[in-house]
Amino acid sequence: MLKELQKDGEISEDDSFKGQKQVQDLTDEYIQRLDDIFAEKEKEILEI
């Protein structure tokens, strides 16, 4: 979506890259949260 906006001239290249970085940072954060949840669940299952 950001690349389409950039291609259409609605946002600058810098704004596109900033937006992509923000999306990637959020993705990485939530992947880490999920990894933590899975590790905790795995630990709980192994204790039973």
JOGI-V559711 format. One record per residue. N is the residue number from 1. NEAR is the number of other ideal C-beta (glycine too) atoms within 10 Angstrom. Layout:
n/near
N/NEAR
N/NEAR
//
This chain:
n/near
1/8
2/16
3/12
4/10
5/14
6/18
7/10
8/8
9/7
10/11
11/16
12/11
13/9
14/9
15/13
16/18
17/12
18/13
19/16
20/13
21/10
22/11
23/12
24/10
25/10
26/10
27/10
28/10
29/10
30/10
31/10
32/10
33/10
34/10
35/10
36/10
37/10
38/10
39/10
40/10
41/10
42/10
43/9
44/9
45/8
46/7
47/6
48/4
//
